[in-house]
Amino acid sequence: MKEIILVKFGEMALKGLNKKTFEDMLKKNIKRRIKSLGKFELTSAQSTIYITPLDDDIDLAEAVERVGKIFGIAALCRACVCEKEFGDIAEKAVEYSGDVLSRAKTFKVNAKRSDKAFAMKSPEICAELGGIILEKFPHLSVDVKNPDVTVTVEVRDTNAYVHAENIKGAGGLPVGSSGKAMLLLSGGIDSPVAGWMMAKRGIHISAIHYVSPPYTSDRAQLKVEQLCEKLTDYCGGIAFFCVPFTEIQEAIKDNCPEEFFTIIMRRLMMEIAQKIAEKDDCLALITGESVGQVASQTMAAMACTDAVCHMPVFRPCVGMDKTEIIETARKIDTFDISIEPYEDCCTVFTPKHPKVRPRLEDIEKAQNAFDFAPLVQKAVEGTTMKLFDFNK
């Protein structure tokens, strides 16, 4: 029995004249994601992409799992391919859906007849196929409002398709359709979630991380690289930039008031991130900040940080509480990595009593007392890049 994967568009189905651009980008992302599983043919019609395996030994379950994490997809399912003849549809519907129907108590049949030349109308298909299913599975009863199983028949241009289990897609827009941005990836719980949320809006993510040996270990950097690998399931390829930050942090410690350490550090991080982002054709920065979560994330502190930025700073977690962020981190499978006990550079030289309502003029005066520009340039020049991609 021949199976394919049916992919239904998300909000991109509402796009206007540029809809095909989004569709082509989604198809490109799907092809990249399932390429290593074997040969597939992708075709599209009526806001649906048909993924047809061309090799007999392809793991279709793995393909479904991978495609289910691709942004831009509202729903997907495995479907049986039938001839456009009711007898073949009925026979295969019973056989293909038999396993789920045998475990259900209620069902209904849903028919979609895109090809109006097909002899039977949608209500007739539902009634006839429903009767056949009741005959084969007498323990079932019909429930049109809240069934355990919905057997769907789609009659389209070239074939009919039968499926009984819809899978919710990742939603959003295809990655790459909204430009590119640089994620400040700390290794904590919040920043991977922020990157995932912006990728869902179609943004292609690069990531930047700051290391401060000997204060931070190789294990801390490895932890962040593992987070990048996890995010590629959703975000596609990620260029990972690693910035040497030790000299800058030591200069902050030696030359700035302790209560301003964290804010001045974040301002310098933003300066470096922008320089690297521009070279990587990024149009914005992304952080995992949430208002009031820590001292450096009060509105006053964020304003002092943003004062050095000449490109937009996206903070998708800004209105979320920690519980919501943790729930999302568990959903995308980054939580267990994020809580590994390897400290990042943000915890180096943390002030005992940080300023929670800093004034910009005080921060600028403290920062300008030392010339950080040579150290910033040195950090940019010493930055290394590594590419992570979906390569299971």
C-alpha positions in Angstrom: 0.0 0.0 0.0 1.5 3.3 -1.1 1.9 6.0 1.5 2.8 9.7 1.3 2.9 12.6 3.7 0.4 15.4 3.3 1.5 18.8 4.6 -1.0 21.6 5.2 0.1 25.2 5.2 -0.1 27.4 8.3 -0.7 31.1 8.2 1.3 31.4 5.0 -1.9 30.2 3.3 -3.3 33.7 3.9 -0.5 35.4 2.1 -1.3 37.3 -1.1 0.8 37.7 -4.2 4.0 36.6 -2.4 2.5 33.3 -1.2 4.5 31.3 -3.7 7.7 32.7 -2.3 6.8 31.4 1.2 5.7 28.1 -0.4 9.0 27.6 -2.2 11.0 28.4 0.9 8.9 25.9 2.9 9.5 23.2 0.3 13.2 24.0 0.3 13.3 23.6 4.1 11.5 20.3 3.9 13.8 18.9 1.2 16.9 19.8 3.3 15.4 18.3 6.4 14.6 14.9 4.9 17.3 14.6 2.4 19.4 12.1 4.4 16.5 9.7 4.6 16.3 9.0 0.9 14.8 10.3 -2.3 11.5 12.1 -2.1 9.3 14.0 -4.7 7.6 17.2 -3.5 4.6 18.6 -5.3 2.1 21.2 -4.2 -1.6 22.1 -4.9 -4.4 23.8 -3.0 -2.3 24.8 0.0 -1.0 21.3 0.4 2.4 19.8 -0.1 2.6 16.1 -1.1 5.8 14.4 0.0 6.1 11.1 -1.9 8.9 8.7 -1.0 10.7 7.3 -4.1 12.7 4.6 -2.2 11.0 1.5 -0.7 13.1 1.4 2.4 12.5 5.0 3.6 11.6 5.4 7.3 8.4 7.4 6.9 7.9 7.7 10.6 11.2 9.5 11.0 10.3 11.7 8.0 7.0 12.7 9.7 8.9 13.5 13.0 11.3 15.7 11.2 8.7 17.5 9.1 6.6 18.1 12.2 9.3 20.4 13.5 9.5 22.6 10.4 8.0 26.1 10.8 5.3 27.1 8.4 3.2 23.9 8.7 -0.2 23.8 10.3 -0.8 20.0 10.2 0.6 16.9 8.5 -0.3 13.3 8.3 0.6 10.0 6.7 -1.9 9.1 4.0 -2.7 6.1 1.8 -2.9 6.8 -1.9 -6.0 5.5 -3.6 -7.4 5.4 -7.1 -10.2 7.9 -7.8 -12.8 5.1 -7.6 -15.0 4.6 -4.6 -14.4 0.8 -4.4 -10.6 1.3 -4.0 -11.1 4.2 -1.6 -13.4 2.1 0.7 -11.2 -1.0 0.6 -8.1 0.9 1.5 -9.8 3.1 4.1 -10.9 0.1 6.0 -7.5 -1.6 5.8 -5.4 1.6 6.3 -7.4 2.9 9.3 -8.2 -0.5 10.8 -5.7 -0.3 13.6 -6.9 3.0 15.0 -10.5 2.1 14.4 -10.2 -1.2 16.3 -9.1 0.8 19.4 -11.7 3.5 19.1 -15.3 3.7 20.3 -16.6 6.5 18.1 -15.7 7.7 14.6 -16.9 9.9 11.8 -16.0 10.2 8.1 -14.9 13.5 6.6 -14.8 13.9 2.8 -13.2 16.7 0.8 -13.9 16.6 -2.9 -11.6 19.1 -4.7 -12.2 17.4 -8.0 -15.8 18.2 -8.7 -15.8 15.8 -11.6 -15.8 12.8 -9.1 -19.1 11.0 -9.3 -20.0 11.1 -5.6 -20.5 14.3 -3.6 -18.8 14.7 -0.2 -22.0 13.8 1.9 -22.4 10.6 -0.3 -18.8 9.6 0.3 -19.3 10.1 4.1 -22.5 8.1 4.2 -21.4 5.2 2.1 -17.9 4.8 3.7 -19.4 5.3 7.2 -21.8 2.4 6.5 -18.9 0.1 5.3 -16.8 1.0 8.4 -19.7 0.2 10.8 -20.2 -3.1 9.0 -16.5 -4.0 9.4 -16.2 -2.6 13.0 -19.6 -3.2 14.7 -18.3 -2.1 18.1 -18.1 1.5 16.7 -20.7 4.2 16.8 -20.9 7.5 14.9 -20.1 10.7 16.7 -20.0 13.7 14.3 -19.2 16.3 17.1 -16.4 14.7 19.1 -15.2 11.4 17.6 -12.3 9.3 18.8 -11.2 8.9 15.2 -11.9 10.9 12.0 -11.4 9.0 8.8 -10.7 11.7 6.1 -11.0 11.1 2.4 -9.5 13.8 0.1 -10.4 13.5 -3.6 -7.9 15.6 -5.5 -6.7 16.1 -9.1 -4.8 12.9 -9.7 -5.6 10.6 -6.8 -7.7 10.1 -3.6 -6.1 10.0 -0.2 -7.2 8.4 3.0 -5.9 9.3 6.5 -7.1 8.9 10.1 -4.6 10.7 12.3 -3.7 14.3 11.9 -0.6 15.7 13.6 -0.3 19.3 14.6 2.5 21.1 12.9 5.0 23.6 14.3 3.0 26.6 12.9 4.6 29.9 12.2 6.4 30.9 9.0 9.1 29.1 7.0 12.6 29.8 8.5 14.4 32.4 6.2 11.2 34.2 5.1 11.6 37.0 7.6 15.3 37.7 7.3 18.2 36.9 9.7 19.0 37.8 13.3 21.8 37.1 15.8 20.8 35.3 19.0 22.8 36.0 22.2 23.0 32.4 23.4 24.1 32.2 27.1 23.6 28.6 27.9 20.7 29.3 30.3 17.0 28.3 29.9 15.7 31.5 28.3 17.9 32.3 25.3 17.3 29.0 23.4 13.5 29.5 23.9 13.9 33.1 22.5 15.7 31.8 19.5 13.1 29.1 18.9 10.3 31.7 19.2 11.9 34.1 16.6 12.6 31.2 14.2 8.9 30.4 14.4 8.3 33.9 12.9 10.4 32.9 9.9 13.8 34.4 11.1 17.0 32.6 10.3 19.0 32.4 13.4 22.8 32.8 14.0 24.1 32.5 17.5 26.8 34.3 19.5 28.3 33.1 22.8 30.9 34.7 25.1 33.6 32.6 26.9 35.9 33.7 29.6 38.6 31.1 30.3 39.9 30.2 32.9 36.7 31.5 34.6 34.5 29.4 32.3 35.3 25.9 31.2 35.3 24.0 27.9 32.3 22.1 29.2 30.3 25.4 29.4 31.0 26.0 25.7 30.2 22.4 24.8 26.9 22.8 26.6 26.0 25.8 24.4 27.0 24.0 21.3 24.7 21.1 22.3 21.9 23.7 22.5 22.7 24.8 19.0 22.4 21.2 17.8 19.0 20.9 19.5 17.8 24.2 17.9 18.7 23.0 14.4 15.7 20.6 14.5 13.5 23.7 14.3 15.8 26.5 13.0 17.9 24.8 10.4 21.6 25.6 10.0 23.0 27.9 12.7 26.3 29.8 12.4 27.7 29.7 15.9 30.2 32.5 16.9 32.3 32.1 20.0 33.8 35.4 21.4 36.8 35.5 23.8 35.6 37.8 26.6 38.1 37.3 29.5 40.1 40.5 29.0 37.0 42.7 28.7 35.5 41.2 31.9 38.8 41.7 33.8 39.0 45.3 32.6 35.4 45.9 33.8 36.3 44.5 37.2 39.4 46.6 37.5 38.0 49.9 36.2 34.3 50.1 36.8 32.1 50.4 39.9 31.0 47.0 41.1 27.2 47.8 41.0 27.5 48.5 37.3 29.5 45.4 36.3 26.6 43.5 34.7 25.1 46.4 32.8 28.4 47.5 31.3 29.2 43.9 30.4 25.9 43.5 28.6 26.5 46.8 26.7 29.9 45.6 25.5 28.3 42.3 24.5 25.8 44.1 22.4 28.5 46.2 20.8 30.4 43.0 19.8 27.2 41.2 18.7 26.3 44.1 16.4 29.7 44.1 14.7 29.6 40.4 14.1 25.9 40.5 13.2 26.6 43.0 10.4 29.3 40.8 8.9 26.8 37.9 9.0 24.0 40.0 7.3 21.8 39.9 10.4 19.3 42.7 10.8 18.5 42.4 14.5 19.7 40.9 17.8 17.7 38.5 19.9 18.0 38.0 23.7 16.2 35.8 26.2 15.5 38.6 28.7 12.3 38.8 30.7 11.2 41.9 32.5 12.2 41.8 36.2 13.7 38.3 36.2 17.1 39.5 37.3 18.6 42.9 38.2 20.0 43.4 34.7 16.5 42.8 33.2 14.6 45.7 34.8 13.2 48.2 32.3 15.8 50.8 33.4 18.6 48.3 32.9 17.3 47.3 29.5 17.1 50.9 28.4 20.8 51.4 29.4 21.7 48.3 27.4 19.7 49.3 24.3 21.3 52.8 24.3 24.4 51.2 22.6 22.3 49.4 20.0 21.8 50.7 16.4 19.8 47.7 15.3 16.5 46.3 16.7 16.7 44.0 19.8 14.0 41.3 19.9 13.0 40.0 23.3 10.3 37.4 22.7 10.3 36.2 26.3 10.0 39.7 27.7 6.4 39.2 29.0 6.7 35.5 30.0 7.2 34.2 33.5 9.8 31.5 34.3 7.2 28.7 34.4 6.1 29.5 30.9 9.7 29.7 29.6 10.5 26.4 31.3 7.4 24.7 29.7 8.6 25.8 26.3 12.2 24.7 26.9 10.9 21.2 27.8 8.7 21.2 24.7 11.7 21.9 22.4 14.0 19.6 24.5 16.6 22.2 25.5 15.7 22.3 29.3 17.9 19.4 30.4 20.9 20.8 28.7 20.3 24.3 29.9 20.3 23.2 33.6 23.7 21.4 33.4 25.9 23.0 36.1 28.5 24.7 33.9 28.6 28.5 34.5 28.7 30.9 31.6 30.5 34.3 31.6 27.4 36.1 32.8 28.1 34.7 36.3 31.7 35.8 36.3 32.3 38.8 38.7 28.6 39.1 39.5 28.1 42.1 41.8 26.8 41.5 45.3 24.4 44.5 45.0 23.7 45.3 41.4 22.0 48.5 40.5 18.4 47.7 39.5 17.4 51.3 38.5 20.5 52.6 36.8 20.6 56.0 35.1 22.1 56.0 31.6 24.3 59.0 32.3 25.9 57.2 35.3 26.5 54.0 33.2 28.0 55.9 30.4 30.3 57.9 32.7 31.5 54.7 34.4 32.1 52.9 31.1 33.8 55.9 29.4 36.3 56.1 32.3 38.2 53.3 30.5 38.8 52.9 26.8 37.2 49.5 25.9 37.3 50.0 22.1 40.7 48.2 21.6 39.5 45.2 23.7 36.2 45.1 21.8 38.0 45.1 18.5 40.4 42.4 19.7 37.4 40.2 20.8 35.8 40.6 17.4 39.0 39.7 15.6 39.5 36.7 17.9 35.9 35.3 17.4 35.7 31.8 15.9 32.8 30.4 13.9 31.3 26.9 13.7 28.4 25.8 11.6 25.7 23.5 13.1 23.1 21.9 10.8 20.4 19.3 10.9 22.4 16.2 10.3 20.8 13.3 12.1 
